[in-house]
Amino acid sequence: MEKLQLKDFLNYAYISNLKASDDKERLAFVVSAANADTNGYDQNIYVLDQEVRQLTSGNHEAGFIWEDDDHLLFKAMRDEADKKKVADGEELSVFYRISMHGGEAVKAFEVPYTVTAYEKLDADRYLMCVNYNLNYSTMAELNDEDKQKLLKQKKADQAVEVVDELPFYFNGAGFINKTRSRLMLYSVSDQSVKWLTPLHMDVGGINLHPQKNKVLFSAVTYLVQPDLKAGIYCVDLNDQTMEELYPEGRHDIAQVCFFDDEILVLAAGNDRYGLNENPEFYLLKEGNLELLAHNEDAIGSSVGSDCRYGGGKMSLVKNGKFYFVTTRRNASHLYSLDHEGTIEPVFTQEGSLDCIAEYKDGIAAAAMLQGKLQEVYMLKDAGIRLSALNENALKGKYVADYEKITFENDGVDLDGWVLKPYDYDPNKKYPAILDIHGGPKTVYGEVFYHEMQVWASEGYFVFFMNPRGGDGRGNAFADIRGKYGTIDYDDLMKFTDVVLEKYPAIDPSRLGETGGSYGGFMSNWIIGHTDRFAAVASQRSIANWVGFNGTSDIGPHFSKDQCAGDVWKDMEKLWWHSPLKYADKAKTPTLFIHSDEDYRCPISEGYQMASALMQHGVPTRLVVFHGENHELSRGGKPLNRIRRLEEITNWMDKYCKGSE
């Protein structure tokens, strides 16, 4: 049995965007793979009919639709002339068509806008969602002379950023001032465009009627700052008229869809548990939301892993039932909802369902089950595996088993896990690393996590848990508003005590700790409240809630909600929950990792903590990754992901193993 190597993630296949043909007899999906040579990700479309086979080979095919049972339509930028147009500042989306029966993809048509989602309506028309810039997207409507003037102005404007809206940037998207998601109809035959939504409306998720004559969506309309509570709208695709079905400002709309002859809405009032409140199931009738089923559980999968790339659908309607992925305890499962409001489990194996699609007579998923990497499964029995894309990725490698620990703190039962080190000998002493998840409304589960398995192969015990504030246990469990650094910190420290007692082979003087996002906040909190750890690696963290309020893309609402205090009225409350307040107490050698395009937990948070520790003589190292965002550990450039994991591992080795 060989050790798992840090760079082995380059050999993993990541599955996303699972979609079935109209007759449900074929599946297509995107397979991504990290490529160290290009320092990017190769993405190609695969199809499953009698077997799994690769359909495209351009390495840049990340999205597609089924046009019919035999053809796929996908966006790509293959022509050098098209690439030059985009490089020069033009907006352009080029679509290619490929047959299931072989042959090369051929260019189908192009659209002079940045298309983010699309559906075929008939032989000529497509419904499209466009990333529309209020300043520049008009160039498609201009004559050549005026278009060149606008392109020249756009190029000149690249040297500055003008901000007059909130949020002024968004993680993974950059500065988004004056951009909206707009719906349009596109006719291929005459290349005509019909806008379906007004300029200042920003469209959320869309749901096309099975007969393709209507489209439902949530949206907010704003000039300066959007309301978090969207409205619900419907467009008749025959006469292109839009109707408001439910006004903005009342509910946080998580999803809206056609549910046979009814309209199903997943929405939260946010009046009981704040922004993290899980949505209820409603039917939209005559402008009102009528409760169909009470719900306290999370919708979608929030099970953490660093072995995914891309997403996909988490719900579908089939045979009179709404099927949806939900996070329960430490895993994501499939449940169903009928028209009477009855919710029932469908597939409840430990692991993570990462996207689903109707397939043949059942439902298929890209999933991580039995502690393995992603594959495509039919969600029957314990899961019937349909693909073998990662079959050899871990063959002959050490993969530590998940040893579950359930313990109690403050009368609450809590779950955690321990991974034993490679070549474990109970008569030896070992260092250990506590890994804390982000969110905080996410979970750890029995899902393959590359970085943890690497540390186990490098001779560490690795332990991790789901403290209060996390997902999968209902609204009350997840609600730590105004409690950051209190009960959650107590849970983590109690877990550490339990692990040390249960595993005497762990040397308590050689404990390391790391975490990102909320886990980074907790890392910063830990070093100001205990010196029990020999080393800490704080990643994409929060240090100062007062500053975070004005710099994070979610700061204005998230800081007020989660700290239960307004920055102007309750400054001391936000400061009390800020790890920076306690940085002068820190003694633990700390590594800080941040990305300069992380707009969720901005780099200024890392600067403040690193500066504070340096001023107080604490061994400190700050590593800044240029051009990366909040997703560095999961979707960053492969070489940067390697460097990040090397930095953390070397830091732990230095202070927990004594290696220089």
Secondary structure, DSSP 8 states (H G I E B T S, - for coil): -B---GGGGGG--EEEEEEE-TTSS-EEEEEEEEETTTTEEEEEEEEESSSEEE---SSB---EEEEETTEEEEE----HHHHHHHHTT---EEEEEEETTSS--EEEEEESS-EEEEEE-SSSEEEEEEEEETTTGGGGGS-HHHHHHHHHHHHHHTT-----SSSSEETTTEE-TTEEEEEEEEETTTTEEEE-S-TTEEEEEEEE-TTSSEEEEEEEE-SSS--SS-EEEEEETTTTEEEEEE-TTS-EEEEEEEETTEEEEEEE--SSSGGG---EEEEEETTEEEEEE---SEES--B--SS-------EEEETTEEEEEEEETTEEEEEEE-TT--EEEEE--SEEEEEEEEETTEEEEEEEETT---EEEE-STT-EE---TTTTTTTTB-----EEEEEEETTEEEEEEEE--TT--TTS-EEEEEEE-SSSS-B--SS--HHHHHHHHTT-EEEEE--TT-SSS-HHHH--TT-TTTHHHHHHHHHHHHHHHH-TTEEEEEEEEEEETHHHHHHHHHHTT----SEEEEES----HHHHHHHSTTHHHHHHHHHTS-TTT-HHHHHHT-GGGGGGG--S-EEEEEETT--SS-HHHHHHHHHHHHHTT--EEEEEETT--TTHHHHS-HHHHHHHHHHHHHHHIIIII---
